[in-house]
Amino acid sequence: MTIFRSLIYASILLCTACAKTASIPPADLALSSFELGPNSLYTITFTSNINLLKAFNIYENANQLTPMLTCSLDHDLDFSANHSINVKAEGRVTAKSESKTSYAFITELIFYHTNLDGTQLDQNSYNVIKPLIATNILIPCKVRITAYGYKAYYTNTLLIPSALMMDQMSK
């Protein structure tokens, strides 16, 4: 009986590690603005051809967590769930407006630096961030959406001109 129970527990563990790939079509993002927001955080306004706040509900009939926009500031283009970008800007995606063909979203960015030991520091000293942004021409960003039982969904890349970011941070 213990072998039987062990097999059942092993199969349950294997099944919980299984995650489906969502059948959400690729979301195209377009930058509308980058500016200092009302909370002294930099705000990105962008549009998408998919409603990112309801993507899993619409395409998979599943509840999702709040979408997160992540921008890589250190030339790291690996946005996968198993990888942490060391220097990034991140924020929750909230709705701004919608039409029949497009959805507008806003994200307030918080800048982070991940240490070698895995700890994360809030690094909203923009004088520290500016030199990192200046080494790029474009800052790549993606929205990540997660739902229980599914692999993380990532949108297509949103590219923000670093010159625009530097201009806004210099004001």
CORGI-V662791 format. One record per helix or strand. SS is the DSSP state (~ for helix, > for strand). FROM is the first residue (numbers start at 0). LEN is the number of residues. If there is no record, write none. Layout:
BEGIN
ss=SS from=FROM len=LEN
ss=SS from=FROM len=LEN
END
This chain:
BEGIN
ss=~ from=1 len=16
ss=> from=19 len=1
ss=> from=28 len=8
ss=> from=41 len=7
ss=~ from=54 len=6
ss=> from=67 len=5
ss=> from=86 len=12
ss=> from=102 len=6
ss=> from=109 len=5
ss=> from=119 len=3
ss=~ from=125 len=9
ss=> from=137 len=8
ss=> from=149 len=1
ss=> from=152 len=2
ss=> from=157 len=4
ss=~ from=161 len=8
END
